[in-house]
């Protein structure tokens, strides 16, 4: 797999204005338990674990997924700002309590367990983003979320391929 970003540009955030309801809808994807922040940290951790096991190709793929998730985190943070809130690492900015915690990061170290956890996480992310699409009023914000979903689907495919390769090697 060449890229872990869909072959489409991300929609522009230009012209997006204040919409605190949209902030509430998209914030969980930014820095809640099942968020882009959790995904970034989990994939980076797992890349180190796979590397320590001599599984460099898996480590490299997870690192590339982490970078894609960082792009999503950046987009969501910028979107939260455009929508009128500070991108505070909480479950619902601009609240400055209920701060993000790494407790949701899976620290499993067995390769198959890690990949199964990641596959579950990507499926949950896709479902969560799809639910957002039903609630968001702004077509422009909906386009941003729809574009992120395309990347998440690529991540899911990559992880399923990795799991199949791991199982085939047993």
N, C-alpha and C positions, 0 to 999 in steps of 0.2 A: 504494500500500500504506500503510495508516494506521499500523500498529504493527509493530515488529520484535521484539515479545514476543508469544508465544502468548496467547490470551485465556483463560488459566487461571492460578489462583494458584500460587505456588511452594509446595511442601509445607513444613510446619513442620519445624524441626530439633530441636524440643523432644523430650526423652526419648532422643535418640541418645547412646549411651555409647561407651566406649573399645573400639576395634576396629582394631588396628594393621594387620591384613591389608587392611581396607578402605582405610586410609590409603595403603598401597602400590598398591592398585588404582586409586584416583582421582587420586593425586598427579601423574601425567604430564599430566592434563588441566589441572592448576593452573599449573605452571611448568616444563614441559619444552619441547622444540623445537616440538612441535605442540600447543601449549597455549592456554588462554584468554589468558595473558599475551602470547604471540606475536600472537594475533589482535587484541588491543586495540592493541598498538603498530603493527602493520601497517595496520590500518584507519585509525588516526589519521594515520599517514604518508601513506597514499594519499588521504585526504580533503584534505590540504594540496596534494598534487600535482594532483588533479582541480580544486581551486579555482584553482590557479595557471594552469591551462589554460582557465579560464573555464567549466568544467563544474560549476557550483554545485549543480545537482540531484543529480549523482552524488556530489559531495563531501558533501552533506547526508545522503544515504542511508548512505554509509560511516561518517559520524560517528555516526548513529543505531545502526548495527550495532555500532560500537565501544562505545557506551554499554551496549548489551545484553550484549556480551561482558564488560564491567566488572561487570555484575550477576552473571554466571556466576562470575567470578573471586572476587567477594565471597562468594557462596554456597559455593563450593568451599573458600575459606580458612576460613570459619566452620565448615564441615563437618569439615575437617581438625582444627580445634580441638576440636570435639565428640567426634571419634574418638580424641582423646588425643595429638595431636602439635602442634607449633608450625607455623604455615603459612610456613615458611622458603621462600624462592624457590630451591628446588633440585629436582632430578628426583625426589627421594623424601624429603620431610620425615620426621623431624626432623633428618636429616643436615645438618650445617653445612659441607658441601663440595659440589663439583659444582654450583656456583651457576648460576642462570639467566644466560644470555647472549642478547644481541639478534642473534646471528649467524644465527638461523633466520628473522628478519624479512626478507621479500622487499623489496628496494629498487628493483624494476623501476619504470620511469616511463612506459612506453607503456601507454595505457589498456586495450587488449585483453589484453595480457600480465598486467597487474595483476588484471583480473577473472578471467582463466583461473586464475591462481594462487590467488585467493580461493575460486573454485568448488572447486578441488582441495582446498584447506584445509578448507572446510566439509564436503565429502564425507568426508574423512579424520576430521574431528571426529565426525561422525555414526557412522561405522564404529567408531571408538575407544570412544565412549560405549556403543554397542550391545554391544561385546565386554565392557565393564565390567558390563553388566547380567547377563551370563552367569556372572560370577565373584562378584558381591556376594551375601552371605548375607542381609543386612538388607533387608527389604521397604521400610522407611522410607528408607534410603539409595538403594535402587533407584528409588523414586518421585521422589526429587530428580533423579537422573540422567535418568530418563525425561522429566521436565518440561523439563530443559535441552535434550534432543534436539528437543523441539517447537520451541523457539526457533531452533535450528540449521537446522531444515528451512525455516523462514521466511526465514532469512538466505540460504540456498541459492536459494530461489525469487526473492528480490529481486535477487541477483547474476546469476542467469540472465536475468531480465528486463532488467537493465542491459546485459548483453552483447548481447542481441538488439536492443535500442535502438541501441547503439553500431554494431553491424554493419549495421543498417538505414539508418543515417545516412551510411554510406560510399558 
